[in-house]
Amino acid sequence: MAKKLIICTHGVGDHPDNFHEAWAEVLNANHDSDKFIVKGLFWDDLQDQLFDKYYNIKEEIRDVAEETFLKTAYEYLDDPDYQSILEFIKENVFDAVSYLFFKEFRDAILWPKCTILLLEIIKKYKSYKPVLIGHSLGSILLTHITWFIRQTTGVLNFYDCFLIGSPIGFRSPLTAVPDFLDLLANIGNHPSRMDALTIWAQEWWHYKRNRLHIIINELDPIAWDVKMDVGSNKDIDIIPVRQGLSDKEIKRIEAANANTMQKFKSGSKKIEDIFNNHNVENYLNSDPFKQAFDAIL
């Protein structure tokens, strides 16, 4: 069997251009490293260009976004001890909103450049079978550019795709701002997000098996709707927008392509610890990921 080319795509935050080497350490420790090589699709520099635009828009627009997305978080984290947690939430929310809001930059620069980067890596290692792993917002980027490639070429010519810690189910509360599934529908000219989900999931079934793996930690507040322990008498979901896929969306995906969704629980629900549950290492070390990854080698 041909060796696999593992192409990793990072999420938000600061990443070095050799970020994939840390991923490779985990993968090599857990799996037969003779059967694959690991490369990275680095887009941190493009992220910076995109996300910097957020802070250049009018202050009143930022105020609306903060009121819509972060009101509950401000209420429960109004304490100096929680400032670093609040800043982490703000960074992730603002970066996601920027990805969704700035259509011209995203469509004309971000997606084309990342598509070229991806295809160049595949061409350079053309004797290998390409396997994609996207974490956090990197999983969204992979979803969109691979679907663009599918609409352009007519095929999804990738051996497998892993979306880990993915906020793909994020539902925008602002009618003027599309969300990630809306964009998927727009790329394929599908009539609705549910139609897009069906066709997208179906397309990852080829050569007699499923090649799409969505792996979610149910205690990951970036990728799932988690009620957190904030020290009150009951657990609270302090992010007032939906992050995870709905039951209806999961059923639609599974009906189109069975065994796509894999969930696990790992980590603490305490507010001071819970965002560590989103770390990429937690996903690469999870049983669902390790089992699915071993199966493709």
Secondary structure, DSSP 8 states (H G I E B T S, - for coil): ---EEEEEE--SS---TTTHHHHHHHHHHHS-GGGEEEEEE--HHHHHHHHHGGGGS-HHHHHHHHHHHHHHHHHH--SGGGHHHHHHHHHHHHHHHHHHH-HHHIIIIIHHHHHHHHHHHHHHTTTSEEEEEEETHHHHHHHHHHHHHHHHHS----SEEEEES--TT---S-TTS--HHHHHHHHHT-SSHHHHHHHHHHHTEETTEE-EEEEEETT-TTTS---BB-SSSS-B--S-S--S--HHHHHHHHHHSTT-EEEE--S--BTTTGGGGG-HHHHHTSHHHHHHHHHH-
